[in-house]
C-alpha cells in the first residue's frame, strides 16, 4: 500500500463516519415525527421499559395488545428497574415504565418524568428456591442457616434483596449468604447451576424455572411483598399508545396473564 | 520510511522537535481522526468528572467498604496478572517459537475469552470449576477445595478474561524480536531453556511489561465473569466494579465516586509503572 492510498482510505473513513453520524440524527427526527403524528389514536410504536422480572408476562401481553389494537407495535426494553429509571431520567425514548419496586418508580416521578400517578398493577412475593427434589430438605427460612447450606441472596440495593432482608428480619433469622447477587435471575441461576443450595427469589421466577427448581413458600414473605407500579411517561412520543398499553395491563385480560405467571393482583 | 517521506514531500521543513527527529507537519487526514478518537475516549471521563459530587466527596470516600473493595480489587488484579505471567509467557513463547500442528487453531482458541461475553465466561468457569463442574466436583470431593464465592475464584475469573491480552502482546513482541540473538546463543552452546531465560526474556522484556500492564488493567475492571463465577460478597469477592454496579442501583453519585477512585488509582499506578519500566518513546 502506498502512502497516498492510506491517506485516501483515512479520508474516506472520516467522511463515512461523518455521513453515518448525520444519518443517525436524520433517522431520529423521522422517528419523533411519526411518534408525534400517532398521538391521535393508539397506533404506532409503544416503547415499554419494564423490569426484568416481567420479561415473560409482558412479552405475552405485548403480543395480545398488538392483536387488540391493529396498527400498534410494542417494543420492550427489559432490564433492572434502577437501570431503566436512570435511562428514562437521562432522556431515553420510553413511553411506559413498569418498575419492580416503588423506589425506582419514585426516581422517575421525583424527576417529574411521569404523566400522572403510577398504579400498582401486581405484587410479587418471595419463595425459597431449591434444586428440584429439594435434596437438603429445606422447609423454612431457619433451615437456610444450617451449616453446609449455601445460600444466595439478592444484594440489598436491588428490590429482591431488600425484600429478602425484610423477610429475614421479620423472621429473626440471621443468615450469612455466600453471595449477594445483582438481580433475581442471577440468584436463581446459581441454584440452577447447583452452586448454592437455596436462594430467595420471587415466586414468579421460581415458577418460570419450574423445570429445575422448586419454590418453597414461607410465612415471613407476607411481610415483604413487592409492589410493581406502572405509569405512562411525560416524555412519551406516543402518548395515546402509552395510555392504551397501561390500561391493557390493568384490564382483566392483563390480570389473567399476570396471575397465571404467579403474580398477585392487588 | 520512503512512504512517509513521500507524504510530506514538498512541505517546508519544520523546526526540529525536542527528541531530535525532524519536525514535520502532521497530515490532516491523520490528525483529524486522531483527535476525534481521543475525544471519544476522554469525553465520557469528563462526563464523570463534571457529574461527580465534589462537595460530599470526602465523606463518601470514608464510607466503610470502599477501601475494602479497592484493596481487594488491587490484590486480585495483581495476583491474576502474576498467574497470567506464569502461564501466559510460556504459552506465548510456544505460539511464537515452536512450529507444532494445530498452532493456528491454538492461537485462535487463546483469543476466545476476548470474544466471549464475560458473563458467559463466568458461566463457563462455573461449568468447569463449579461445585458440579467437570473439575470442581473432583476438587471438592478430593481436596475439599471450592472455588466459586472465594477470593481465589475472583483471581481465576480475572485471569481467564485478562490472559489473552498478555499472550497477544508477548507473542507479538517475540515475533518482532531479532531471532539472530537466540541463534547466536544456540551456536554458542546454550540450550533452549538457557536461551529463553538469558536471551529471549530480556529481549522481549518491554513487550512482557506492556502485556502485563494491559492484563492488569483488564483484570482490575473485570465485572461480568467475576460476579458470575465468584459472586458478590463484601470483603471476599466484591471488587470495585461490582461495588460500582450495585451502587448504581441506589445512588448514582456513589457509583460515580467509586468509579473515579478506581480510575484515579489505576491511572496513577499505570503511569508510575510506565515511567519506570516501559521506555517512554
Interface residues (C-beta under 8 A of the other chain):
Chain A: X2 X3 X4 X6 X7 X10 X11 X13 X14 X17 X80 X82 X83 X86 X150 X152 X155 X157 X158 X177 X178 X179 X180 X181 X182 X186 X189 X190 X193 X194 X195
Chain B: X3 X4 X6 X7 X27 X29 X30 X32 X33 X36 X123 X126 X127 X130 X131 X132 X148 X149 X227 X228 X231 X232 X233 X234 X237 X238 X242 X245 X246 X247 X248 X249 X250 X252
